[in-house]
Amino acid sequence: MISFLCFSRNRVLQLDGYIRSLKKRWKGQYCLSVLYTCDPLFVQGYRDLEFKHRDVEFIWETNFQSQVRNWVKNTGSDLVAFGCDDVVFTGDMNESMIQEFFKNQNAEVFSLRLGLNVTWNYMSDEPAPYPTFFNQDPILTWKVGENGSGWKFLFELDGSVYRKKLVKSIVDSQNFKNPNSLEGAGTNGFYPKYQKCIAASFQESKLVVVTVNAVQTHFRKPRYYKEAEVSPEAVLNLWEDGKVIDIDAYSRVEYNTFHIRDFMVMPT
């Protein structure tokens, strides 16, 4: 089993898409917890989600660092993954293939967002050349830290799977206050120790990050959010009007990057 911890703020409709697509696409055992916070306008929406997805653990955020550390410490899985509420899973993910990879003592990260289709880094607006692969069948494997555009940045919160032991060592030794600073702290804790380790992914990426709004307030809003802004309040109105993320629509499009601007909803 693999344990997921998804972070959410003011994104009810998007979080519902994350949960539904994970349930549909994960082939194996998993458990999901959601650590969330929201403004008063969004409280009822999260209550609706908690009622709709009763097999998911919802945790109200009070102390982000402490709660992340406790979750990692207490989860019963040897493998863990973080998630963000703007992710939609687009392809089937076979847990047994991930578990088999981690039998290698040098295996440290299995990316769900990378694959041979990922040839463009939308964040930096440049090509994302492949690293040198050790294998390409049945999964891709390469050395951590080899490529500098997309394929190198391997401690992230979209969906990579890590050993619990590794993540615990990082979150217990670094300081962070929110998902963005956790990602930065993870990078600081990950690369100095694990650049000779092995990373892997499926042959095709299994998720997209639907970048239609930014809800964090700690850092300058990235370019790719400004270009396709749909306010959290407008998205909430869609949810209250009976709309949901069309998770199957994303599976029908071939993307060359994992950050995308397509925002596809449908009636329930």
N, C-alpha and C positions, 0 to 999 in steps of 0.2 A: 504494500500500500504506500501511496505517496500523499503527503499532507500539503495542502495549499493554504496560504494566508493571503487574502485579497484585501487591498486598501481602497477605501472609497470615501468620497466627500462630495455631497451635493449632486450625485449622479444616479438617481434611482433607475431611470430607464436603461442607462448603459450597464449598470450593475446587473440588472435582470438579464441583459443579453450575455454578459460574462457567465453568469450562473447557468443559463439554459444551454449555451454552446458548450461549456465544459461538460455538463451532464450528457449531452448528445455525442460528443466526440471522444470522450475518454473511454478506452477499452481496457478495463481492469478495475482495480480497487483504488479509491481515493477518499479523502475527507476534506471538507472545505470549511474554513472559518473566514469571516469578514470582519475586519477592524475598520470601523467607520465613525465619521463625525459629520455633522450637517448644520446648516442654518435652520431656524424654526420653520421656514416655509417648506422644508423637505422632510420634516419629521414624519408626517403621516405616510408619505411615500415609502420610507424605510420600514414603517410598521406593516404596510401592505406587503412588502417584499418578505419580511420575516414570516408573515402568515402564509404566503404563497410557497416559500421554499423552507419548509419546516425541517428538512434534513441538513440545513446549513446552520452553522453556529454564527450568530451575529453578536459582535462585541462592541459596545459603545466606548469610544476612545476617551480616556481620561489622562493617561500618561503614556505617550506613544513608545518611548524607549523601553520603559519597564514592561509594557504589555507585549511588545515584540519579543523581548528577552524571555518572558515567562512562557509565551506560546512555543517558542523554539525549544525551551527546556522541557516542557511538559508533553509535547506531541509524541505519540507513540511510534512514529515512523522513523526509519533510518534515512529516508530521503524526503526533502522538503522543497517547496517552490513558493515564491512570492508571486502576487498578481496585482494588476491594477484594473479598475472598473471600466476603463475604455478599451479593453481587449475583447476581441471576438475570436473564438477558436473556429478554424475553418476546415480542418482535416482530422481524420481519425488518428488517435495517438495510442499506440500499443504499449501498455505498461511493461509487458514482459520484455520488450526490446530494450527499454530503458534500464530495467533491473539487470539484464544480461550485460549491458555496457559497464555498469558499476561493479561488476565482479572483477574488473581490471583494477589493480591497486593504485594505478596512476590516473584513474578516471575521477574527475572532480566536477564537471559541469555538463549537462545535457540541455542544449538550447532548443526551445520549442518555436522560436521565432526565426531561426536561420534555416536555409536550405539552398539548393542549387538555383531556385528561382530568384533569390535575393542578390541582385546585381547593382542596386542603387541605394545609396545612403541618403534618405530624404532629409534627415536632420542637418547634414552638412552640405547637401546638394552636390554630391559628387559620386562617381562610380564606387562600388564596393567590391573590389577584386577578391577572388577566392584566396584563402590560404592554401598551402600545399597539403593535400589530403593524404593521410595514411591509407584510408579505405573509403570507398564510395558505395559499397554494397554489403549488407543491407542498410547500413547507416553511414553517414559521413563522420570521419574522425580526423582531428588535426591537433597541433600543438597550441596550447594556450598562449596568447600574446603575440602570435606571428604576424597578423595583419592589422593595420591601423584603422580600417574604415568599416565599422559595423561588426566584422567577424572577430575583432579583438576585444571589444567591450562586452565582457561576459559576466560581470556581476550586475544584474539588472532586475527590474521588478515586473517584467512583462510575463515571464513564464518559464525561466530556466530552472532546471532541477539540480539540486546540490545535495551533497552529503550533509546530514544534520550536524555532524561533528564539525565540519568546516564552517557552516553558518553560525553555530553556537560560538565558535572561537572568535568570529568576526564581531557579532553583536555584543558579546560580553566584553570586548576589548576596545570598542569604538564608541564615540558619543554621537548621537543623532536625535533629531526632534520631530522628524516628519519623513515621508517616503523619499523625497528628493535628497535629503541629507543622509538617509540610510543608504541610498544608492552610492553616494559619494564616499561614505565611510566604508562600504563594502568594497569599493574599488581600492581604497587605501589598504584594506586588510587582505585583499585577495591576491593582487598581482605580485607583491614582493615575495610571496611564499610559493606561488603555484604556476610560475611561468613555464616550468618544464613538464607540467601535467597535460593530460589529454582532455580535449573537449569533443563533443559529438552533437549531432542533430539528425533528424530524419532527412531523407533526400529532398523533401519539399517542406517549406515552412508550414507550421500548423496554426498560426494565429496572425491577426493583423491588429494594429493599434489605431483606433478610429479617432483621429486627432481633430475633433470639432470644437472643443472648448478646453480651457485651462481653468482649474479650480483651485490650484495652489496659489498662495500669496507671498511666498518666501523668496521667490526668484523672479527675474524678468521673464515675461511671457515669451516663449520661443516664436520664431518666425512662422513656423508651420501651423501654429494655432491662430495667429492673427489673420492668416490668409483665408481661413474657412470657419470663422467664429459663428457658433450658434450658442447663445447664452444658456447657462444652466437653467434659468427660469423658463426659457422658451422650450427647452427639452422636457422640463417637468410638465409644461402645459400639454405636450404631446402625450406623455404618460397618462395624465389625468383625462385626456380625450380618448383613451383606449388604445393607444399605439404602443408597439414594442419594436425592438430591433429585429430586422429581418435577417436572422443569422444564416439562413440558407443562401441568401443572395450573395453574401460575401464569399461563399464557397464556389460560386459559379464564375467568379472573376479571377483571372490570373494576374497577380501583382508581382512586380519586381522589387518591391520594398515592403517592409513591415509597417511603416508609418503611412497611413493613407488618410485622404480627406473625404472619401465617400461616406455619406450618412444615409443609410437605408432603413426605413421603418415601414411597418405594415400594421393594419388593424388586427386586433386580437380575435 
